[in-house]
Amino acid sequence: MSVSPDFLDYVLEQLSPLGGITHRRMFGGVGVSRHDLFFALIADDGLYFKADEVSRPDFEAAGCEPFKPFGGDKAMSYWSVPLDALEDPDEMRVWSTRALDAALRAKAPKSRKR
């Protein structure tokens, strides 16, 4: 799950208009956060955004793939980013907003059923 310095720099540059972007190396990849909200992974020179039941259909419709760090059927809740988004700042904003929204929903306290 290596990440080349050039790809990391490119992704961080694409995400910089969001402001508050930080990153850290983890498990051979890189985790990306905005204001301490973890919303993206970089692995094998690919960018993956957080998805959930609300945003997953958008990723599926765009032909994105789930992140499977160990191969097989075990997928995480991160999906590849459409190539268009890597090359178009407006598209990057749309997709990164989806990921941030999914991360916020995941972080929100769950209501307890009585």
N, C-alpha and C positions, 0 to 999 in steps of 0.2 A: 504494500500500500504506500509506496513512495510518492513523494510530491516534489517535482522539480522546482528549484528557486524561481525560474522564469514564469512557470504557470502560477505559482503562489502569488508572485508580484502582480501578474496580470489580473487575477481574480480580485485581489485586494484593491487594485486600481478601479476595477469595474464596480465594486461595492462601496467605494469611498464616498460617493455622493450621499449615501444614507447617513453618514456621520456616525461617530461612536463605534466604529468597527474595530474589534480586536481579534486576535487569533492566538492559538497555542498548539504546539505539536502534541499529538497523542496517538499512541498505538501505530506509529508509522505514518499516520495521516495528519491532518490539521483540522481543528475545530474552529468555527467562526461564530462570533457573537456580536451582537449590537447592544450596547448598554447592558452587558452581562446576561443577555438573553441568547442562549445557544440556538442557532437556527440553520446552520449549514456545516457540511463536511467537505473536505477536499481529500480525495484518495486516488492514487494511480492517475494523477493529472486529470481528474474529473471532478466536477462540482455537483454536490447533491444538496437539495433543500429539504427542510422539514415539511412533511405532509401529514394530513390527517383525513378523517372521513369527509370533511367539508372540501378540502382542496385536492384530494387524491384523484377525483375524476378529471380535473384539469390536466394533471400530469399524465394520466393515462391517455387522454384525448390528444395530447401533444406528442405521444409516442415515447415518453420517458420511461426509464426502467428503475425499479427499486434497487437500493443499495443492498448488496448481499456480500458482506465482508468475508464470509466463510464459504461462499458458493452454495450450491444446492437450493433448497426452498426457503431457507431462513433469511427473510428480508427484514430490514430495519424500516423505521418510518421516515426514511429519507429517499428522495427520488432524484434522478439525474435531471439536470437543468437543460431545457431545449437549447440547441446550438445557437438559434437566433438570439437568445437572451445573452449569450456570451459576447455577441458582436454588436448588440444594439442597446445603448443605455436606457432607452425607454422600456424596452422589453425586460431588461434586467430589473428595473424598478418594479414592474408588475409582478414578476415571479418572486423577487425577494420579499415583496409585501405579502404575498401569499404565504411564504415560509415564516415570516415574522408573525403573522396572524395565527398560523398553526401552532407555533411555539408558545404564543400567549395563551391560546386555548388549552394547551397541554399543561401549562403552568398554573392555570386558574384552579382555585380550590373546587374540588368535586362536591356537589351537593349530596348529602347523605339521605338515603331513602328511609322512611320510618316504617 
